[in-house]
Amino acid sequence: MTAITELYYRHAATIFNFYPEWEGKDEYYFIELNLDMAYVSSEFIARIADPPYYLGTIVKASFEYPDFFARMCSERHLALAYAYSRSPLSGRVSQKMVCLYCGKKETLELRGWHERSYALKAIQAKDFERRKNLGKDFKQADLRDLLRSCGVHEEELVLPKIEQKIKRIDDGRFICERDPYGGVKLEDTKTGRTTFYRWLGLKE
């Protein structure tokens, strides 16, 4: 998880509430997030959605598929999903929810991994095409610019410090690589064995 993604988690309720005002602005819609969407085993990696993960895609999914991504919070207000994980083998989803009224967050364990994956990827297919049409010179905005436009105060936009959980191993035997989406590959050059980590808290 990067600092920007942590900022997204912190202000999820604000981002969702202002969605009608920024959904048509491509520079905000296509802000890329580093989300943990993968299930990793020794044999395969399965993602509930395909990277890159655009802010607009995640928010739109909660509004367009309320049966999958919306729930009533404990105070009976609307709560929407802003992140998901878990395994396709169990068919369950660990779904992070935020209340649009009070901002309270909770995590739900639900059935329906495959159904949610199909819904997310259906939206992604349209968004990937929309992004492609913007061309190579398109530049996304900074998430903090979006939050400023939503009225978030500057002191609340300080990027949180993310602890580095695993440091690069450089002793001539191990090679450590990571992709932009939180996936980490650790290769043992002596045995040839490769290990995948599903999440790593690295600084942006």
C-alpha positions in Angstrom: 0.0 0.0 0.0 1.3 3.5 -0.9 0.8 6.7 1.0 -1.6 7.9 -1.7 -3.8 4.8 -1.2 -3.8 5.3 2.5 -5.0 8.8 1.9 -7.8 7.4 -0.2 -8.8 5.1 2.6 -8.8 8.0 5.1 -11.0 10.2 2.9 -13.2 7.5 1.3 -16.5 8.9 2.5 -15.7 12.4 1.1 -14.6 10.9 -2.3 -17.8 8.9 -2.6 -20.1 11.7 -1.5 -18.6 14.1 -4.2 -18.6 11.5 -6.9 -21.3 13.2 -9.0 -19.1 16.3 -9.1 -15.9 14.7 -10.4 -17.0 11.6 -12.3 -16.9 13.4 -15.6 -13.5 14.8 -15.0 -11.0 12.4 -16.5 -8.0 13.7 -14.6 -9.7 12.7 -11.4 -11.6 9.6 -12.6 -8.4 7.9 -13.8 -6.3 8.5 -10.7 -4.5 5.1 -10.1 -4.7 3.4 -6.7 -2.4 0.8 -5.3 -5.0 -1.7 -4.0 -4.6 -5.2 -2.6 -6.8 -7.1 -5.1 -4.9 -10.3 -5.3 -5.1 -13.8 -3.9 -1.7 -15.5 -4.1 -0.9 -19.1 -3.5 2.2 -21.2 -4.4 0.5 -22.2 -7.6 -1.4 -19.2 -9.0 -2.4 -15.6 -8.5 -6.0 -14.5 -8.9 -7.2 -10.9 -8.8 -10.8 -9.9 -8.2 -10.1 -7.1 -10.6 -7.3 -6.3 -13.1 -4.8 -3.5 -12.6 -4.5 -0.6 -13.1 -7.2 0.2 -10.5 -8.8 3.6 -11.3 -10.5 5.6 -8.6 -13.5 6.2 -10.8 -13.9 2.5 -11.5 -14.0 1.5 -7.8 -16.4 4.2 -6.8 -18.7 3.6 -9.8 -18.9 -0.1 -9.0 -20.4 0.6 -5.6 -23.1 2.9 -7.1 -23.9 0.7 -10.2 -24.0 -2.7 -8.3 -25.5 -1.9 -4.9 -26.5 -5.6 -4.4 -22.8 -6.4 -4.4 -21.1 -3.3 -3.0 -23.6 -1.4 -0.8 -24.9 -2.2 2.7 -26.6 -0.4 5.5 -24.2 0.4 8.3 -24.9 -0.3 12.0 -26.7 3.1 12.2 -28.9 2.2 9.1 -27.1 4.6 6.8 -25.7 3.8 3.3 -22.3 2.3 3.3 -20.3 1.5 0.1 -17.3 -0.7 -0.6 -14.0 0.9 -1.3 -11.6 -2.1 -1.3 -11.9 -5.9 -1.6 -9.7 -9.0 -1.2 -9.8 -12.7 -0.3 -9.9 -16.0 -2.2 -11.8 -17.3 -5.2 -11.3 -20.8 -3.8 -13.5 -20.0 -0.8 -15.8 -17.8 -2.8 -15.7 -15.2 0.0 -14.8 -11.5 -0.2 -13.3 -9.3 2.6 -15.0 -6.0 1.7 -14.1 -2.7 3.3 -17.1 -0.5 3.7 -17.5 3.2 4.5 -20.6 5.0 5.7 -21.4 8.0 3.5 -23.2 9.7 6.4 -20.7 9.5 9.3 -17.6 8.1 7.6 -17.5 5.1 9.9 -15.6 2.1 8.4 -16.1 -1.6 8.8 -14.9 -4.8 7.1 -17.5 -7.4 6.1 -16.9 -11.1 5.2 -19.3 -12.0 2.4 -20.0 -14.7 -0.2 -19.8 -13.9 -3.9 -16.2 -13.4 -4.9 -16.9 -14.5 -8.5 -20.0 -12.3 -8.9 -18.2 -9.3 -7.7 -15.2 -10.0 -9.9 -17.5 -10.2 -13.0 -19.1 -6.9 -12.1 -15.8 -5.1 -11.5 -14.3 -6.4 -14.7 -17.3 -5.4 -16.7 -16.9 -1.7 -15.6 -13.1 -2.0 -16.1 -13.5 -3.1 -19.7 -15.4 0.1 -20.5 -13.1 2.3 -18.5 -10.0 0.8 -20.1 -11.4 1.7 -23.5 -12.3 5.2 -22.3 -8.8 5.7 -20.9 -7.2 4.4 -24.1 -9.1 7.0 -26.1 -7.5 9.8 -24.0 -4.1 9.1 -25.6 -0.6 8.6 -24.3 -0.1 12.3 -23.3 -3.0 12.2 -20.8 -1.9 13.0 -17.2 -3.9 12.0 -14.1 -4.4 14.5 -11.3 -3.0 14.1 -7.8 -5.5 12.6 -5.4 -4.8 15.6 -3.1 -6.0 17.9 -5.8 -9.3 16.1 -5.9 -9.6 16.2 -2.2 -8.9 19.9 -2.2 -11.8 20.4 -4.7 -14.0 18.5 -2.2 -13.2 20.9 0.6 -10.6 18.9 2.5 -8.3 21.1 4.5 -4.6 21.2 3.7 -3.5 19.8 7.1 -5.6 16.7 6.4 -3.8 16.1 3.1 -0.4 15.3 4.7 0.7 11.9 3.3 0.9 9.3 6.0 4.2 7.5 6.6 3.9 3.9 5.5 6.2 1.4 7.4 8.4 -0.6 5.1 7.7 -4.2 6.0 10.3 -6.0 4.0 13.6 -4.5 2.8 15.4 -5.5 -0.3 17.7 -8.5 0.2 21.0 -7.9 -1.4 23.5 -10.7 -0.4 24.2 -12.1 -3.8 21.6 -14.9 -3.5 18.2 -13.3 -3.4 16.6 -11.0 -6.0 13.5 -9.0 -4.9 11.2 -7.4 -7.4 7.8 -5.7 -7.0 5.2 -4.5 -9.4 3.3 -1.1 -9.0 0.2 -2.9 -7.6 1.7 -4.3 -4.4 2.9 -7.7 -5.8 6.3 -8.8 -4.7 8.5 -11.6 -6.1 11.4 -13.0 -4.2 13.7 -15.3 -6.2 16.3 -17.6 -4.6 19.1 -17.8 -7.2 20.6 -20.8 -5.5 17.5 -23.1 -5.4 15.6 -21.4 -8.3 12.5 -21.1 -6.0 10.3 -18.0 -6.5 8.0 -16.8 -3.7 5.2 -14.3 -4.2 4.0 -11.9 -1.5 0.4 -10.6 -1.8 0.9 -7.3 0.1 3.8 -5.1 1.1 3.8 -1.7 2.9 6.3 0.3 0.9 6.8 4.0 0.8 5.6 5.7 -2.4 
